[in-house]
């Protein structure tokens, strides 16, 4: 049952070609926009090349003795006007290119985030429980941004610079092949350094993404558990733990900077070398009459423009590694197969009577450490059945198996005679109302926490459900009542109030089966009386399964199943089990004696 998803998301070393193939599907819907962006890009490349030619032309014109002064000024004015027009056109084209790409970027980011979130929702609870929430948050927020930037900024500019280099190189050979050959001789050094940089920088970026994830996971967990940290005066210890993770993140960032800090100056050194060689070779070419001064200036400016995109490419290559590293992380999530999936021909249940049957069920979470051993029992429609036993006896596991949080290894679980593996999880869970010990309330209003923003459940439905379970006794006293704002995790409510809201939530959905897992464990006696009354009413709604340590909660159940070490030891109603004087009788006497002491 154990997933390998949290092994740093499997630390996959996918090659760049496969990553590009996977991510290309995100830009397919934007083919037309990308073609437009490439056209604009080609226009800017051609327009940028006009400046060196106009500069060289101006110098040749000024040094030409056969042209009159007035003609020279006229040519210079025309060249200046053309240059101004070119600059304006270039800026306008660049603006529209960026607008197109940024819009595509936002859309791609939105698409990836939705895919990651939807896929996480498909994972089994067991898989999600193995992963720190901060890691999942990073996968759905930071990483999609890096992937989007890779396409809308990095790759398209990388392509632009490659096209720019090719066009300039061809132009240099046209002007003077000997001088161009000198510049070309530096390309192998650039290529070798780029390959070395790629290998080192990818590893550095993986470490950065991993450490960012670890910091986010630490923050998410410790901010949620801040109350416990403060109660036990562990602030300094947590600060030290955070400092350690933060130092690891800083160290990985510095490693990344050092690698880039070596690569970029080396490229700059090659650029300066090319410029110096151009001047040396160009001087000899001018002295020998092989090239005019204006053509040399054009060549010199083009060489400067030739190495400028190479330096830009070093930065873009740096960002490209970040995009690839994020892609690896995102696809590790998207390609993680859910442990539990619907069968191809699974049935959609519109409703069920609530007849539940366990047939020789065996189950373990991992390593064949059996939690349930050959468990068999039957729950008839509208019955209330309770499970009792010591911690780890398998009570809560039974409830989790019914809603398919996990799948069993042996046996069968039937609802209305149908194996639950043949039922779609969505339709199965739609018919089941779950009330857990740790109630989770979302930020929003009380009404939104009852209907979970389901438009089919009206405010009137929410009010009726609240009145039915007794939650209206405190809701009506609040300012705004059902519009009263709930803080994160419902921290502005007591445990009992949160539990009553969860009861109202379950009743509002009109389930065919009610599940209560230690729903009365953390409440005061006064609230317990109110909840006990609510439970009595809810028992009349549908089939109900209860796990409770407080035997007072389950005395009115139709059947009580006593669990011990994953096996059913006793079964019967409250009176029948007391007469047996077995395990249940011992538990009851223990709780009765404690209540008497109080």
N, C-alpha and C positions, 0 to 999 in steps of 0.2 A: 504493500500500500504506500510505501514511502516514495515521495517524488524527489527527483534530483534537481528540482527547479532552483533551490536556494544555494547550490554550489556555485555562488557568484554567477548565477544564471548560466551554468554549465561551462563558462569561460571558453566559449567557442572561438576557434581561430579560423573563421571563414575567410576564404581568399577574396580579394577585391572584386574580381570578375563576377563571382556568385552574388556578392552583396549588391553590386550595381544592377544585376539582373532582377534581384528581388525588389529593389527600391524603384526600378524603372516603372513598375506598374502604377506608382503614385502620380507620375507625370503624364501617363497616357491620356487621361481625360483633358489635358491641357496642351495637346499637340499644336493646335492653331496658335495659341498664345505664345508657345515656345518658338514656333516658326517666325512669328512676328518679331519676337525678341532677337532672334538670330539675324533677321534682316536688318534690324536697327543696329545690331552689333557690327555687321559687315559694313554698314554705312559709316559708322564711327571709325572703323579701321582705315577705310579708304580716305576719309576726310583728314584723319590724323597725319597721313603720309604727305598731304599737300604742303604742310609747313616747311619741311626740309627742302622740298623742290622749289618752293617760292623763294626761300632764303638763298639757295644756290643760284637761282635765276637772277635775283636782285644783285648779287655780287658780280656775276658775269656781265650783267647789263652795265653796272657802274664802272667796271674796268674795261669795257669795250670802247675803244677810241673812235670807232666808225659811227657811233650813235651820238646825236646831239644832246645837249644838256636838257632841253625841253622834252625830248623824246624819253630821256632817262627818267625825268620826274613823272611823266605821264605813265610810263610802265610801272614805276614804283607806286603811284597812286592806285592804279588798277590792281596791282598785286596786294596792296594793303586792304582795299575794299573787298577783294575776293577772300583775303585772310579773315577779315572781320565777319563776313557772311558765313564762312566755313565754321568759325568758332561758335557763332550763334546757332547754326544748324546742328552742330555737334552737341551742344548743350541741350537743345530741345529734344533731339533724338535720344540722348542719354537719359533724360528725364522720363520719357515715355517708356523706355526699356525698363527702368527701375520700377516704375509704377506697375507694369505688367508682371514683372518678376516677384515683387513684394506681395501682390494680390495672390499669385499662385502659391507663394510661400505660406501665407496665412491659411489658405485652403488645405494645402498638404499637411501642415501641422495639425489642423483641426481633424483631418481624416485619420492620421496616425494615432492621435490621442484617443479618438473614439474607438478605433480598432483595438487598441491596447486595453481600454476600459471594458469594452464588450467581451474581449477574450478573458480578461481576469474574472469577469462575472461567470463565465462558463466553467472555470476551474472548480474542482471539488473543494469543499470546506477544508479537508485535510491538507490539500496542497497549499491553500492560502494561509493556513495556520503555520506552515513551515517557513513562510517568508516574512521578514520584517516589513511593516507597512511602509516605512520610509523608502525602501527599495522600489516598491511598486509605484509610489508617488513619483520617484525620479524617472522611472520608465515612462510614465504617462505625461510628464511635464518637460523636464530638461532635454531628454534624448530626442523627442520629436522635433524640437527646435533646431538641434544640431543637424538632423537629417534634412530638414527643410532648407536650412542655410546652405547645406552642401550642394543642393540643386539650383536654388534660385540666386545664389551669390557665387559660390566657389566654382562649381563645374562650368557654368556658362562663361565666367570670366577666365577660367583656365583654358577653355576652348578658344575664347577670343584672343588670349595671349599666344596660344599656339599658332592660330591663323595669322596673327600679327607678325610672329617670328618668321613664318614661312614666306609671307609676302615681302617682308623686309630683306630676308636672305636672298630671295630671287632678285630683288631690286639691286642689292649690293653687287651681285654677280654681273648684272647688266651694266652697272656703272664701271666697275673695274674688278675683273675676276681674280687678279693676283691679291689685291687688298682683301677681297671677300674670303679668299682661301685662308688668310692669316686668322680672320675672325672665326671661321669654321673650325679651325684646329683646336679651339678652346671648348667646343661642344662636348667631346668625349669626357672631359673633366667634369663638366656640368652634369652629364648623365650619370656618371659613376657616383658623384656626391649625392645626387637625388635618390638613387637606389639605396645608398647607405643610410641616408636620412630617413627614408621611408621605414626601413626595418627598425631603427631605434625609436623613431617618433611614435610608431603604432603601439609599441610596448608601453611607452610613456603615457600615451593617451588612454590606454586600457587601465593603467594604474590610477590615473586621474578620475576616470568615470567610476571605477570601483570604490575609490576613497570618498568621492562625492556621495555615492550611494550609502556608504557606511555612516557618514556624518548625518545624512538625512534620516537614516533608520534610527540612529542613536537619539537624535532630537525628537523624532516622532514618539518613540517609546518613553523617553524620560520626561517630556512635557506632559504626556498623558499620566505618567506615574509620579508627578511632582509632589502630590500630597503625601505619598508614602515616603519619598526622599526627605521631606521636611519633618514629618512625624518622627523619623528615626535619626534625624540630624546628620544626614549623609551628604549634605550639599558639597562639602570639600572633596569628598571621594568622587562624586559625580563630575565635579569640575575638573579633577585630575584625569578622569576617564575621557572627558570631552577634549581636554587639552591634548591628550595622547593621540586621539583620532584626528584632531585638527592639525597636529604636527605632521602626521602621516600624509594628510591631504596637502599641506604646504610643501612637504618634501617632494611629493610627486609632481606638484606644479613647478617647483624649482628645477627638477630633472628635465621636465618638458622645456622650460625656458633655456636651460643650458644647452640642450640639443639644438634648439632653434637658434640660440645665440652663437653657435659654431657654424651652422649651415649658412645663415644669412650673410655674415661677414666674408665667408669664403666665396660666395656668389658675387659679392661686391668686389672682392679682390680680383676675381676673373673679369668682371666688367671693367675695372680700371686697367687691367692688363690689356684687354682688347682695345681700349681707348688709346693707351700709350703706343701699342703696336700699329694702330691705325695712323697715328701722327707720324711715326717713324717711316712706315712704308709709304704713306701719302706724300711726305716731303720729297722722297726720291722720285715718286711718280710725277710730281709737279715739275721738278728740276729737269726730268727727262722728257717733259712735254706729253706724258701719257694721259694727263688729266688736267682739267682747268681748275682754277682756284674755287670757282663756284661749285663745280662737281665734287671737289674735295670736301667743301663745307657741307654739301648735301649728304655725302657719304659719312662724314663725321657725325652729323646730327642723327642720321639713320642708325649708326652704330650705338649712339647713346640711347635711342629708342629701342634698339634690339635688346640691350641688356636690362632696360627698365622693366619690361614684362617678365624677364627671367627672375628678377628680384621680387616682383609681385607674385610670380608663380611659387616662389619659396614660401611666402606667407599663405597663399591659397593652398599649397600642398600641406602646410601645417594644419589649416582648417579642415582640409579633406580628411586627414587622419582622424580628427575629432569626429567628423561625420561618420566615417567607417566604424570607429569604436562604438559610437552610439547606435549605429545600425545593428552591430553584433548583439548589443544588449537588448534592443527592442525585438529583434527577430528570435532571440532566445526565449522571450516571453510568448510571442505569437506562435512559435512552433512547438511550444510545450503542449502536448496532448492532454486534455482533461482526463483524469482517472475515471470519471463517470460520464457516460454519454448515452443519449437515447438510441434505441434500436431503430433501424431504417423504417420498420413497419410498426413502430410504437403507437399505442392507442391514446387518443385524447379523451380523457374522461370529463364529461360535463357535470357529473355528480356521482357519488357512491353512497351506499347505505351505511358504511362504517363497520363492515364485517372484516375483522383482521385475524390472520392466522399465521403463526410461526411454525414451520415444519422442519425439525431437526437442523436448526440454524447454528452454524459455526462461524466465528469471525475473529480476526486478529488485525491489529493496526500494522504490525511489522514483525518479521522474524518468527512467524508462527507462534508467537506468544499469545495463546488463545484467550480472548476476553469473554467470548460466549462459547459454551460447549454443549452442543446438542440440545439447544433450547427449543421447546415446543409449547405453545399455548394458543388459546382461541379467545377472541373478544367478539361478542355478538353486538349487532347494531344497537345503539343507544345505551350500551352498558358503560359503567365507569369502572375502570380497572386501575389499581395502584400497584406500583413496584417499590418494594422497600429492601433494605440491605445495607451492609457497610460500604464505605467508599471503595470504589474499584470493583464492585461486584458485577457491574455490567448493566445497571439500571438505565443510565442516561444513554448508553450505547444503543440499547434497544430502540429508544425514541429517535436517535439519530439515523438508525438504519431504515426506519419506516419512511422518513422523508428523503432517503437516499443521499445523505451526506457522505455515506460510504456504501460500498457494495459488499455483500457477504461472500465468503469463499465456498461454503457448503450449505445445502438446504434450500428452503424456499420461504419467501414472505409473500403472502397473498392478501389482497384487498378485494372483497366481493368475489373471491375465487380466481382473481387474475394476478399472476406474478407481477410484482411492482416493476420488474425489469422490462416488462412489456408495455408499461405506461409511461408517457412522456413526463419528465420531471416537472415541467411547468404546470401541467394539468393536475398532477398528483399534489403538488405543494399548494395549488390554488384552493384545494378542498380541505387543507389542514391549517388550523390556527395554532400557532406555537407561542407559548408564554414561558420565557426562560428566567433563570435566577438573576442574571445580569441583564437588566432591561436596557436596550439602547434607544435613546431618543435623539432625533436629528435636530439641528438648528432650524428654527421656523416656528410656526404656531402649534398650539395643541391640536387644532383641527387637522393640520397637515400631518401631524404625527399619528393621528388615528386613521386617516384615510390614505396616508402615504402618497398623497397627490393623485389618487385614483379618482377620476371624475365620476365614476359610477357610484361612489359613496358620497352622498350629499351631506351638508351640514346637519340636516334633520336626522339622517341615519346615524351620524356621529353622536348627536345628542341622545338619541334613543339608546344607543349602545352604552354610553356613559351612565345614563340613568339606570340601566339594567344592572350594571356591575357596581354601581355606587360611586363612580368617579365624579359624578356631578356635585357631590357634597362639598368638594373643595374647588372644583373648576368654576362653579357659579360665584364663588367668593373672590375670584381673581379679577383684576381690572382687565376688561376686554373679554373675559371668559374664554371662549374657544379661540379667540384671536390672540390670547396671551402668548408672548414670545418665550420660546423654550431656548435656553442657552445650550452650548455645545455639550452633548452627552446628557442633557437634562440635569445639569448640575444645580439648577435653581429649584429642584423638587426633591422631596424625601424619597427614600427607597420605596415606601408604601405607595406614595403618589405615582411614582414611575410605574410601579407594578399595576396599579389600577388603570392607568392609561394604556398599558399593554393589553390588559383584559378587554378594555373597550375596543382596542384595535382589532383583537381577535374576533370579538363578537360582531363587529361591524362588517367583517368579511363573510359572515354567515357560513362557517366551515362545516363540513360533514364529520370532521374529527378534530377534537381539541387535545392539545398536548401541553401539559404543565410539567416543566422540569425544574424542581426545587424553587417554584415560584413564590413560596412563602418563607424562604430561608432567612432573609435579611430584613424582616419587618418587625415593628414593635407589636405588643399585645393588643393595643387599641385598634391598630390598622388590621391586625390579623382577624379580629372579630368581623370587621367590615368585609375583608376578603373571603372569610369563611361563608358569609351570607352570599357573596357574589358567586362563589364556587357552587353552592347549592343550587342557585338559579341556572348556572351554566351547565350543570349536569343534565338538565332537562332539554338542552338544545340539541346535543348530538352525542356521539360516542366520545368518551373522554379517557385519556391515559394520563396518569399522574405519577411523578416521582417525587417523594417527599420524605424528609427525615422526621418531620413532626407528624406523629401518628394521629394526632387530633385532626389533621387535615383530611385524612383518608378513611376515617372510621365508617363513613356512610357509603363507601365504595361497594359495588356489587361483588367485586372480586379483588383480593389482595394476593400478589405474587411475591414471595420472599426469595431473594437472590443471594447467593453466596459463592464467591470465586467463579462467577460465570455460569453457574448452574441454578436451576430452580429447585429449591429445597422444600418449599411449602406453598400451598395454594388453597384459597377459600375466602369466605368473608370474615369480618372482624371477630364475630362471636365464635365461628368455627375454629379459627386459628388460636384464639385464647384457650379454648377447650383442649386443644392438642398439647398445650404447655410445651411448645417447642421454641424455635428461634424467635418467632414473632412475639410469643408470650414473654420471652426474656427482654426483648426490646421495649415492649409496652410497660413492663414492670419497672425497667430502668428509668424511662421517661416519667412514669407516674410518681416514682419515689423522688425524683428531682423536683417535680412540680410541687410535691408536698413540702419539701424542704424550703422552697421559696415562700 
